[in-house]
Amino acid sequence: MDKITFYDTDSNEEVELFVIEQTTLKEKKYLLVSEDDSDESEAYIFKEVSDDDNELTYVPVEEDDEYEALIKVFSELLEDTDLV
């Protein structure tokens, strides 16, 4: 699995997360990530957003409808793995 480094603005620390899968939904890019590459690790979904300067950042998906739709998409993408 690939790793990506995030900067946590709450703790002012860099956090390395493993990219489990990525997808695009309604022209927006999403990442399914986890803290380590084990089957026991919790997974998180982040959405790619750009600011006024076109700088890309990732933010956690918090809207329930969007989150549920993405869970279905990622479940289908990972259907043949032990991660879901």
N, C-alpha and C positions, 0 to 999 in steps of 0.2 A: 504494500500500500504506500501511496505517496504521503508525505507530510507537508503541512502548511503551517506557517507561523502567524499567529494572530497577536495583536496587541490589545490586551484587556485594559480598557480605559478606566474601569472601576478600581482595579488593583495596581494599575501602572506597571504591569508585567507582561512579558512575552510568553505566549502559551503555544506549544507545538501540539497540533492535532493531526490525526490520521484521516485522510480522505478515503472514505469507504466507497462512495459513489457520488456522481454529479448528474444533474439533469437540467433541462430547460422546460419551463412551463409558462405559457402566455408571455413568451419572449423575455423571461427573467431566468437568470441562472441560479441554481441552488446546489448546495453541498451538504452531503450527509457525512458528518465527521464524528470521531470518537477520541477519547483521551489516550487510549492505547489500542493495540491491534488484537486484543483478546476478545473472545466471544462474550465475556462477562461485562465488558465496558459499556457505559451508557452512551447513546448516540444523540447527536444534536443536529438540527437543520438550520443552516444559515442561508440568507438571501444576499445576492450581490446587488449593491446599490452604488450609484455614482453621485457625487456631489456637484456643485456648480462648476468646479474646476475639472470635472470629468475624472476625478480620482476615485478609484474603486475601493469599496470597503464591503465587509460582510457583517450583517446584523442577524441576530437570532429571529426566527419566524415566531411571531407571537399571536397572530390572528388565528383563531380556532379553525375556521373554514379552510384557510390556506394550508394550515398545518395538517389537517385531516386529509386533504387532497394529496399533499406531498407524501404522507405516510403510505397511501395506497400506491402511488407511483414508485416510491423506493422499494416497497414490498414486492411489487411486480418485477422490478429490475434485479432484485436480490433473491428471487424465488428459488434459485438453484444453489444458494449458499446457506451456510449455517448461521449467518449473522442476524437474520430476522426471525 
